[in-house]
Amino acid sequence: MTISFLGEYEATLDAKGRFLLPAGFKRQMPEGENMRFVINRGFEKCVTLYPQQSWQPLYDQISSLNDFDPKVREFRRYFLNGAVEVEPDTAGRILVPKNLQEYAGLGKDIVLVAAVNKIEIWDTVKYQQFFESVSPAEFSALAQQVMVKKSDS
């Protein structure tokens, strides 16, 4: 069974860099799925939380890339930099490592956003700025570019 998330939830980082996984996301985890995740840098200035079930196929694909290609090595270093396994503590909190908090500029107020099979963690202000930087016309043009069927191009 594949994992698929929907939703956007506000949360708070405590003084130690932990947050509670929102109940809305917990309910979307497959029944009986352990709550282990891999957390790492996002492509934008956010942190990405992958359920282990979503991370493993991606990691397997990255592992199978050609080690003799310098671009592969560069991508691996950047993508895997800071990636670490995490799981909720007894109180249900997940720790965002300090280096990843700094990378994403996370403050106390954060937003957890569904990104298909993973969850992005954004600083609330940065997340709002991200959306304010794109006009409806720009979004429409982007949708037209990415939603075109392969046979249409």
C-alpha positions as a printed NumPy array, in Angstrom:
array([[  0.   ,   0.   ,   0.   ],
       [  1.388,   3.391,  -0.984],
       [  1.263,   6.389,   1.284],
       [ -0.54 ,   9.476,   0.071],
       [ -0.962,  12.616,   2.154],
       [ -3.379,  15.529,   1.847],
       [ -3.627,  18.613,   3.993],
       [ -1.78 ,  21.461,   5.601],
       [ -1.403,  21.79 ,   9.356],
       [  0.107,  24.388,  11.651],
       [  2.409,  23.191,  14.412],
       [  4.944,  24.542,  16.868],
       [  8.588,  23.657,  17.417],
       [  9.438,  23.447,  21.099],
       [ 12.732,  24.7  ,  22.577],
       [ 14.413,  21.368,  21.698],
       [ 13.225,  21.439,  18.067],
       [ 10.401,  18.904,  18.394],
       [  6.862,  19.045,  17.018],
       [  3.763,  16.892,  17.299],
       [  2.784,  15.103,  14.104],
       [ -0.761,  16.369,  13.443],
       [ -3.546,  13.839,  13.942],
       [ -4.672,  14.525,  10.358],
       [ -1.398,  13.083,   9.048],
       [ -1.339,  10.228,  11.567],
       [ -4.751,   9.102,  10.295],
       [ -3.375,   8.992,   6.741],
       [ -0.579,   6.567,   7.646],
       [ -1.376,   2.972,   6.647],
       [ -2.842,   0.822,   9.41 ],
       [ -0.115,  -0.959,  11.337],
       [  2.644,   1.108,   9.665],
       [  5.443,   1.885,  12.067],
       [  6.01 ,   5.569,  12.664],
       [  9.616,   5.724,  11.443],
       [ 10.629,   8.521,   9.128],
       [ 13.643,   9.954,   7.355],
       [ 13.988,  13.708,   7.578],
       [ 16.208,  15.698,   5.231],
       [ 16.62 ,  18.903,   3.242],
       [ 13.867,  19.865,   0.85 ],
       [ 14.543,  21.218,  -2.617],
       [ 13.357,  24.635,  -1.482],
       [ 14.172,  26.102,   1.938],
       [ 12.111,  23.54 ,   3.811],
       [ 12.648,  20.186,   5.478],
       [ 11.118,  16.996,   4.091],
       [  9.731,  14.206,   6.271],
       [  9.496,  10.857,   4.458],
       [  7.676,   7.887,   5.976],
       [ 10.133,   4.968,   5.817],
       [  7.852,   3.294,   3.258],
       [  8.223,   6.313,   0.901],
       [ 11.941,   6.825,   1.58 ],
       [ 13.152,   3.288,   0.881],
       [ 12.248,   3.113,  -2.856],
       [ 13.754,   6.573,  -3.372],
       [ 16.932,   5.593,  -1.518],
       [ 17.151,   2.366,  -3.539],
       [ 16.879,   4.379,  -6.762],
       [ 19.581,   6.845,  -5.633],
       [ 21.802,   3.928,  -4.565],
       [ 21.557,   2.351,  -8.007],
       [ 22.768,   5.448,  -9.892],
       [ 26.139,   5.379, -11.661],
       [ 28.863,   6.101,  -9.084],
       [ 31.284,   6.993, -11.882],
       [ 29.203,  10.011, -12.891],
       [ 30.356,  13.16 , -11.009],
       [ 26.842,  14.65 , -11.234],
       [ 25.449,  11.565,  -9.466],
       [ 27.994,  11.922,  -6.669],
       [ 27.229,  15.637,  -6.356],
       [ 23.466,  14.988,  -6.243],
       [ 23.86 ,  12.225,  -3.642],
       [ 25.987,  14.415,  -1.397],
       [ 23.558,  17.289,  -1.523],
       [ 20.368,  15.242,  -1.294],
       [ 21.521,  12.906,   1.471],
       [ 23.324,  15.629,   3.456],
       [ 21.709,  15.757,   6.867],
       [ 19.252,  12.924,   6.185],
       [ 18.549,  11.03 ,   9.396],
       [ 16.026,   8.484,  10.673],
       [ 13.587,   9.838,  13.245],
       [ 10.594,   8.459,  15.09 ],
       [  8.147,  10.001,  17.52 ],
       [  9.177,   9.97 ,  21.177],
       [  6.834,   8.618,  23.874],
       [  4.904,  11.91 ,  23.771],
       [  4.507,  11.678,  19.967],
       [  7.006,  14.449,  19.169],
       [  9.436,  14.29 ,  16.233],
       [ 12.817,  15.99 ,  16.485],
       [ 14.045,  18.224,  13.661],
       [ 17.852,  18.148,  13.908],
       [ 19.491,  21.535,  14.516],
       [ 21.306,  21.579,  11.138],
       [ 18.012,  21.019,   9.299],
       [ 16.238,  23.673,  11.382],
       [ 18.96 ,  26.11 ,  10.352],
       [ 18.86 ,  25.056,   6.679],
       [ 15.115,  25.743,   6.456],
       [ 15.183,  28.764,   8.764],
       [ 12.558,  27.18 ,  11.002],
       [ 11.27 ,  29.341,  13.817],
       [  8.765,  28.416,  16.499],
       [  5.752,  28.471,  14.158],
       [  5.846,  25.901,  11.369],
       [  3.498,  24.51 ,   8.728],
       [  3.405,  20.84 ,   7.757],
       [  2.3  ,  20.429,   4.165],
       [  1.326,  17.282,   2.275],
       [  3.558,  16.641,  -0.739],
       [  2.028,  13.429,  -2.134],
       [  4.022,  10.67 ,  -0.336],
       [  5.964,  12.935,   2.028],
       [  5.471,  15.972,   4.257],
       [  7.237,  19.304,   3.86 ],
       [  8.011,  21.324,   6.981],
       [  8.171,  25.094,   6.44 ],
       [  8.66 ,  28.103,   8.642],
       [  5.203,  29.724,   8.662],
       [  6.393,  33.13 ,   7.432],
       [  8.569,  31.637,   4.66 ],
       [  5.663,  29.458,   3.537],
       [  3.359,  32.484,   3.282],
       [  6.038,  34.428,   1.374],
       [  6.429,  31.522,  -1.038],
       [  2.753,  31.739,  -2.013],
       [  2.677,  35.526,  -2.092],
       [  5.554,  35.481,  -4.604],
       [  3.474,  33.71 ,  -7.285],
       [  0.565,  35.422,  -9.018],
       [ -2.548,  33.507, -10.131],
       [ -1.464,  34.035, -13.77 ],
       [  2.001,  32.597, -13.044],
       [  0.424,  29.628, -11.275],
       [ -1.866,  29.047, -14.251],
       [  1.1  ,  29.119, -16.649],
       [  3.014,  26.694, -14.414],
       [  0.024,  24.334, -14.294],
       [ -0.201,  24.421, -18.08 ],
       [  3.502,  23.491, -18.367],
       [  3.568,  20.63 , -15.87 ],
       [  0.126,  19.126, -16.437],
       [  0.533,  18.57 , -20.187],
       [  0.3  ,  14.9  , -21.153],
       [  3.477,  13.503, -22.696],
       [  1.612,  12.732, -25.934],
       [  0.49 ,  16.404, -26.184],
       [  4.008,  17.797, -26.307]])
